[in-house]
Amino acid sequence: MVPLPEDNGRLPVQLVICLHLGFVLTGIGTVLLGCVLPVLGGPWTLNDSRSGFLLAAQFTGSSCGALLVQSTLYASLIRGYLLLIAGGVSIAFCHGHFAVPLFFIFGLGLGSAMTATSMLVGRIYSATRGSALSLLNASWCLGAVICPPIVTIWVHSRSPASLFMAMGCAGALSVFFAGLQHSHLSRLRDDFMGPQSLRSKFSTLMPLGLFAFLYVGVETSISSWMMTFVYRLHLPSTVLAPTATSFFWIALLFGRAIAPAVLKKMTESRLLTICLSLTLVSSFQLLLSHTFAMSLTSALLAGLMLAPIFPLCLARVLAITSRASESKWVFGFSGLGGAVFPWMTGQVATIGGSLRTGLMVPFFASCLMLFLHLRAKSISETLLP
């Protein structure tokens, strides 16, 4: 076996920085469309239904991108960034035409780059995979946190669509820096198992995949539509909508940072029950919000309570699969939640004539998550530990 960088103690700092900066970029790219929708809707004549289709296209692409990752992780990483560049540049010049397939390509690049990066970090830090992936996801959250203020500042002097050109340029820089680390990254491969191994674990992974599907749908629906929802409250300042969205991601980042300490005081199952219950409360509070204070409180509570849920699900998946290449199928399926639920939110909002009505979609999905968890606790085979 070719020694990994950490095996011989010569892991270059530049390699880690390169991967983390790339993950910050994917965090920005993932939430960018949701942040730009309030100002993009006018030039592109978007209603809630069409906006939902764009969100669905991007997250469907992201889900498919996870499935495209192969054992040559470096090649998968570069391919992901190239797709991101192609999608971003095309979106910048499309003027709303062919936006759905272009956002699918953009999402395809995001999904490929994120999954390949996670697998690379998992291979580099095989002995401390949990901590390393937690830090990597913190970098993603950082990108999600800074995206709303970047959008707010950018659209004051430039067109909102040009943000995707900036994403393409940033993606090109990521390709350049990854290329500088080619000698290290090209040696890192994932050990893919045959379909027989995956088939034997399907019955266990499928409930986890359904739970993750609902979680990703709830998180994406709330985060993608939060800025538009607060923007439509007709508040005195335009900075309040991105503030609420940023606070959602800040709360998510903070919640994931403190989760290990909380788990020393209670079991994972109990923490999950509390988080799911309060997620339901925050979703209901958002439906009732008519002021910025209520919306901000809902965003903070939702972000804080959603934070530990996916890592707990991920930990269970990795315990079953033991290889990231097997878990990518769960991630691919769960990623569809990010496509289906924001789209459903937009459709229900259009039919009901109000985005508030559309936000009942993540509320009912939160109800279903809590039901699945409580049902799993009442039988011998638990859904999550």
C-alpha positions as CSV (number, residue, x, y, z in Angstrom):
1,M,0.0,0.0,0.0
2,V,1.3,3.5,-0.9
3,P,1.8,5.4,2.3
4,L,-0.5,8.3,3.0
5,P,0.8,11.7,3.9
6,E,-0.1,11.2,7.6
7,D,1.6,7.8,7.6
8,N,5.0,9.3,7.2
9,G,4.4,12.4,9.2
10,R,4.8,14.7,6.2
11,L,1.3,15.9,5.7
12,P,1.6,19.3,4.0
13,V,-0.4,22.1,5.7
14,Q,-1.2,23.5,2.2
15,L,-3.1,20.3,1.4
16,V,-5.4,20.7,4.4
17,I,-5.9,24.4,3.7
18,C,-6.7,23.6,0.0
19,L,-9.4,21.1,0.9
20,H,-11.0,23.3,3.6
21,L,-11.0,26.4,1.4
22,G,-12.7,24.4,-1.3
23,F,-15.3,23.3,1.3
24,V,-16.0,26.9,2.3
25,L,-16.6,27.6,-1.4
26,T,-19.1,24.7,-1.7
27,G,-20.9,26.0,1.4
28,I,-21.3,29.4,-0.3
29,G,-22.4,27.7,-3.5
30,T,-25.0,25.5,-1.8
31,V,-26.9,28.3,-0.2
32,L,-26.2,31.0,-2.8
33,L,-29.4,30.4,-4.8
34,G,-31.6,30.6,-1.8
35,C,-29.9,33.9,-0.8
36,V,-30.1,35.5,-4.2
37,L,-33.7,34.5,-5.0
38,P,-35.3,37.7,-3.6
39,V,-33.4,39.9,-6.0
40,L,-33.1,37.4,-8.9
41,G,-36.8,36.9,-9.1
42,G,-37.5,40.3,-10.7
43,P,-34.9,40.2,-13.6
44,W,-35.8,36.6,-14.3
45,T,-39.5,36.9,-13.7
46,L,-39.6,34.1,-11.2
47,N,-42.6,33.2,-9.0
48,D,-42.4,30.8,-6.1
49,S,-43.1,27.8,-8.3
50,R,-40.3,28.5,-10.8
51,S,-37.9,29.4,-7.9
52,G,-38.8,26.0,-6.4
53,F,-37.9,24.3,-9.7
54,L,-34.5,26.0,-9.7
55,L,-33.8,24.8,-6.1
56,A,-35.0,21.3,-7.0
57,A,-32.6,21.3,-10.1
58,Q,-29.6,22.3,-8.1
59,F,-30.1,19.8,-5.3
60,T,-31.0,17.0,-7.6
61,G,-27.7,17.7,-9.4
62,S,-25.9,17.7,-6.0
63,S,-27.5,14.4,-5.2
64,C,-26.4,12.9,-8.5
65,G,-23.0,14.4,-8.1
66,A,-22.4,12.4,-5.0
67,L,-23.1,9.2,-7.0
68,L,-20.6,10.2,-9.7
69,V,-17.6,10.0,-7.3
70,Q,-15.2,7.1,-8.2
71,S,-12.3,5.5,-6.5
72,T,-9.9,8.1,-8.2
73,L,-10.9,10.7,-5.7
74,Y,-8.6,13.5,-7.1
75,A,-10.1,13.1,-10.5
76,S,-13.6,13.2,-9.0
77,L,-12.7,16.4,-7.1
78,I,-11.4,18.1,-10.2
79,R,-14.3,17.0,-12.3
80,G,-16.7,18.4,-9.7
81,Y,-15.0,21.8,-9.7
82,L,-15.0,21.9,-13.5
83,L,-18.7,21.2,-13.6
84,L,-19.2,24.0,-11.0
85,I,-17.2,26.4,-13.1
86,A,-19.2,25.5,-16.3
87,G,-22.5,25.8,-14.5
88,G,-21.7,29.1,-12.7
89,V,-20.4,30.8,-15.8
90,S,-23.4,29.7,-17.9
91,I,-25.9,30.8,-15.3
92,A,-24.2,34.3,-15.2
93,F,-25.0,34.7,-18.9
94,C,-28.3,32.8,-19.3
95,H,-30.6,35.7,-18.3
96,G,-33.0,33.1,-16.9
97,H,-33.1,30.9,-20.1
98,F,-32.3,27.2,-19.6
99,A,-31.8,28.0,-15.9
100,V,-33.1,24.6,-14.8
101,P,-30.5,22.4,-16.6
102,L,-27.8,24.9,-15.8
103,F,-28.5,24.8,-12.1
104,F,-28.5,21.0,-12.4
105,I,-25.0,21.1,-13.7
106,F,-24.0,23.6,-11.0
107,G,-25.4,21.3,-8.4
108,L,-23.7,18.3,-10.0
109,G,-20.4,20.0,-9.5
110,L,-21.1,20.9,-5.9
111,G,-22.2,17.3,-5.1
112,S,-19.1,15.8,-6.7
113,A,-16.7,18.2,-5.1
114,M,-18.2,17.9,-1.6
115,T,-18.3,14.1,-1.6
116,A,-14.8,13.7,-3.1
117,T,-13.5,16.2,-0.5
118,S,-15.1,14.3,2.4
119,M,-13.7,11.0,1.2
120,L,-10.2,12.5,0.8
121,V,-10.3,13.9,4.3
122,G,-11.6,10.5,5.6
123,R,-8.6,8.8,3.9
124,I,-6.0,11.3,5.1
125,Y,-7.3,11.2,8.7
126,S,-8.4,7.6,8.9
127,A,-7.5,7.4,12.6
128,T,-9.4,10.5,13.6
129,R,-12.1,10.6,10.9
130,G,-14.9,11.9,13.1
131,S,-13.0,14.9,14.3
132,A,-11.6,15.7,10.9
133,L,-15.0,15.5,9.2
134,S,-16.5,17.7,11.9
135,L,-13.9,20.4,11.2
136,L,-14.4,20.0,7.5
137,N,-18.2,20.5,7.9
138,A,-17.5,23.5,10.1
139,S,-15.7,25.0,7.0
140,W,-18.8,24.3,5.0
141,C,-21.0,26.1,7.6
142,L,-18.6,29.1,7.5
143,G,-19.3,29.4,3.8
144,A,-23.0,29.2,4.4
145,V,-22.7,31.9,7.2
146,I,-20.8,34.4,5.0
147,C,-22.9,33.9,1.9
148,P,-25.9,36.1,2.8
149,P,-23.8,39.2,3.7
150,I,-21.8,38.7,0.5
151,V,-25.0,38.6,-1.6
152,T,-26.3,41.7,0.2
153,I,-23.1,43.7,-0.5
154,W,-22.7,42.4,-4.0
155,V,-26.2,43.2,-5.3
156,H,-25.9,46.9,-4.3
157,S,-23.5,47.5,-7.2
158,R,-23.6,44.5,-9.5
159,S,-26.2,42.2,-11.0
160,P,-27.2,39.2,-8.9
161,A,-26.5,36.7,-11.7
162,S,-22.9,37.8,-11.8
163,L,-22.4,36.2,-8.4
164,F,-22.4,32.9,-10.2
165,M,-19.5,34.2,-12.5
166,A,-17.6,34.9,-9.2
167,M,-18.4,31.3,-8.1
168,G,-16.9,30.1,-11.4
169,C,-13.8,32.1,-10.9
170,A,-13.4,30.9,-7.3
171,G,-13.9,27.3,-8.6
172,A,-11.0,27.9,-11.1
173,L,-8.8,28.9,-8.2
174,S,-9.8,25.8,-6.3
175,V,-8.8,23.7,-9.4
176,F,-5.4,25.5,-9.5
177,F,-4.6,25.0,-5.8
178,A,-5.8,21.4,-6.0
179,G,-3.5,20.9,-9.0
180,L,-0.6,22.1,-6.9
181,Q,-1.3,19.2,-4.5
182,H,-1.7,16.7,-7.3
183,S,1.2,14.5,-6.1
184,H,-0.4,14.0,-2.7
185,L,-4.1,13.9,-3.7
186,S,-3.7,11.5,-6.6
187,R,-2.3,8.9,-4.2
188,L,-5.5,8.9,-2.1
189,R,-8.0,6.4,-3.4
190,D,-11.2,5.0,-1.8
191,D,-11.7,1.2,-1.5
192,F,-15.0,0.7,-3.3
193,M,-16.9,-2.5,-2.4
194,G,-18.9,-4.6,-4.8
195,P,-22.7,-4.5,-5.0
196,Q,-23.1,-7.7,-2.9
197,S,-21.6,-5.9,0.2
198,L,-24.0,-3.0,-0.3
199,R,-27.0,-5.2,-0.9
200,S,-26.5,-7.1,2.4
201,K,-26.7,-3.8,4.3
202,F,-29.6,-2.2,2.3
203,S,-32.3,-3.1,4.8
204,T,-30.4,-1.3,7.6
205,L,-29.3,1.7,5.5
206,M,-32.7,2.4,3.9
207,P,-34.4,3.6,7.1
208,L,-31.4,5.8,7.8
209,G,-31.5,7.1,4.2
210,L,-35.2,8.0,4.7
211,F,-34.5,9.8,7.9
212,A,-31.6,11.7,6.3
213,F,-33.8,12.4,3.2
214,L,-36.3,14.2,5.5
215,Y,-33.6,16.0,7.5
216,V,-31.9,17.4,4.4
217,G,-35.3,18.4,3.0
218,V,-36.2,20.3,6.2
219,E,-32.8,22.1,6.5
220,T,-32.8,23.0,2.8
221,S,-36.4,24.2,2.7
222,I,-35.9,26.5,5.8
223,S,-32.5,27.9,4.7
224,S,-33.4,28.3,1.1
225,W,-36.7,30.1,1.7
226,M,-35.8,32.0,4.9
227,M,-34.3,35.0,3.2
228,T,-37.3,35.4,0.8
229,F,-39.8,34.9,3.7
230,V,-38.2,37.6,5.8
231,Y,-37.7,39.9,2.8
232,R,-41.5,39.8,2.2
233,L,-42.3,41.0,5.7
234,H,-41.6,44.5,4.3
235,L,-39.1,45.4,7.0
236,P,-37.5,48.9,7.2
237,S,-34.0,47.6,6.3
238,T,-32.9,45.3,3.5
239,V,-30.1,43.9,5.7
240,L,-32.5,42.2,8.1
241,A,-33.4,39.3,5.7
242,P,-29.8,38.2,5.2
243,T,-29.2,38.7,8.9
244,A,-31.9,36.1,9.8
245,T,-30.4,33.7,7.2
246,S,-26.9,34.1,8.5
247,F,-28.0,33.6,12.1
248,F,-29.6,30.3,11.0
249,W,-26.2,29.1,9.8
250,I,-24.4,30.6,12.8
251,A,-26.7,28.6,15.1
252,L,-26.1,25.5,13.0
253,L,-22.4,25.9,13.3
254,F,-22.5,26.6,17.0
255,G,-24.8,23.6,17.6
256,R,-22.5,21.2,15.9
257,A,-19.5,22.7,17.8
258,I,-21.1,22.1,21.2
259,A,-22.8,18.7,20.4
260,P,-19.8,16.6,21.6
261,A,-19.9,18.3,25.0
262,V,-23.7,17.9,25.3
263,L,-23.4,14.2,24.5
264,K,-21.2,13.7,27.6
265,K,-24.3,14.6,29.6
266,M,-27.0,12.7,27.8
267,T,-27.5,9.8,25.4
268,E,-27.6,10.3,21.7
269,S,-31.2,9.1,21.6
270,R,-32.3,11.6,24.2
271,L,-30.5,14.5,22.5
272,L,-32.2,13.5,19.2
273,T,-35.6,13.5,20.8
274,I,-35.1,16.9,22.3
275,C,-33.7,18.4,19.0
276,L,-36.5,16.9,16.9
277,S,-39.2,18.2,19.2
278,L,-37.7,21.7,19.3
279,T,-37.2,21.6,15.5
280,L,-40.9,21.1,15.3
281,V,-41.5,24.0,17.6
282,S,-39.2,26.3,15.6
283,S,-40.9,25.3,12.3
284,F,-44.4,26.1,13.8
285,Q,-43.1,29.4,15.2
286,L,-41.8,30.4,11.7
287,L,-45.3,29.8,10.3
288,L,-46.6,32.3,12.9
289,S,-43.9,34.9,12.4
290,H,-45.0,38.3,11.3
291,T,-42.1,40.3,12.8
292,F,-38.3,40.2,12.4
293,A,-37.8,39.3,16.1
294,M,-40.0,36.2,15.7
295,S,-38.4,35.2,12.4
296,L,-34.9,35.6,13.9
297,T,-35.8,33.6,17.0
298,S,-37.2,30.9,14.7
299,A,-34.0,30.9,12.6
300,L,-31.8,30.6,15.7
301,L,-33.8,27.8,17.3
302,A,-34.1,25.9,14.0
303,G,-30.4,26.1,13.3
304,L,-29.4,25.1,16.8
305,M,-31.8,22.2,17.0
306,L,-31.1,20.9,13.5
307,A,-27.3,21.0,14.1
308,P,-26.8,17.6,15.9
309,I,-29.4,15.6,13.9
310,F,-27.5,14.9,10.7
311,P,-24.1,14.1,12.4
312,L,-25.9,11.5,14.6
313,C,-27.4,10.0,11.5
314,L,-24.0,10.1,9.7
315,A,-22.3,8.5,12.6
316,R,-24.7,5.6,12.4
317,V,-24.3,5.2,8.7
318,L,-20.5,5.2,8.9
319,A,-20.7,2.6,11.7
320,I,-22.6,0.3,9.4
321,T,-20.8,0.9,6.2
322,S,-17.2,1.5,7.5
323,R,-16.4,2.9,4.1
324,A,-17.4,6.3,2.6
325,S,-17.8,4.7,-0.8
326,E,-20.8,2.7,0.6
327,S,-22.3,5.6,2.4
328,K,-22.3,7.8,-0.7
329,W,-25.5,6.0,-1.8
330,V,-27.2,7.1,1.4
331,F,-25.9,10.6,0.8
332,G,-27.1,10.5,-2.7
333,F,-30.6,9.5,-1.7
334,S,-30.8,11.9,1.3
335,G,-29.6,14.7,-1.0
336,L,-32.8,14.3,-3.0
337,G,-34.6,15.7,0.0
338,G,-32.8,19.0,-0.7
339,A,-34.4,18.9,-4.2
340,V,-37.9,17.6,-3.4
341,F,-38.8,19.7,-0.3
342,P,-37.8,23.2,-1.5
343,W,-39.6,22.5,-4.7
344,M,-42.7,21.3,-2.8
345,T,-42.5,24.4,-0.7
346,G,-42.6,26.6,-3.8
347,Q,-45.5,24.7,-5.3
348,V,-47.6,24.8,-2.2
349,A,-46.8,28.5,-1.8
350,T,-47.9,29.2,-5.3
351,I,-51.1,27.2,-4.9
352,G,-51.9,28.7,-1.5
353,G,-50.9,32.2,-2.6
354,S,-48.5,32.6,0.3
355,L,-45.0,31.5,1.2
356,R,-46.2,31.0,4.7
357,T,-48.4,28.3,3.4
358,G,-45.5,26.7,1.6
359,L,-43.5,26.5,4.7
360,M,-46.0,24.0,6.1
361,V,-44.0,21.5,4.0
362,P,-40.9,21.5,6.3
363,F,-43.2,21.6,9.3
364,F,-44.9,18.4,8.3
365,A,-41.6,16.8,7.4
366,S,-40.4,17.7,10.9
367,C,-43.4,15.9,12.3
368,L,-42.6,12.8,10.3
369,M,-39.0,12.8,11.5
370,L,-40.1,12.9,15.1
371,F,-42.7,10.2,14.5
372,L,-40.1,7.9,12.9
373,H,-37.7,8.4,15.7
374,L,-40.3,7.8,18.5
375,R,-41.5,4.8,16.6
376,A,-38.0,3.4,16.4
377,K,-37.5,3.9,20.1
378,S,-40.6,1.8,20.8
379,I,-39.2,-1.3,19.0
380,S,-36.1,-3.3,19.5
381,E,-34.4,-2.2,16.2
382,T,-33.7,1.6,16.6
383,L,-33.4,4.0,13.8
384,L,-30.6,5.9,15.4
385,P,-28.4,5.2,18.4
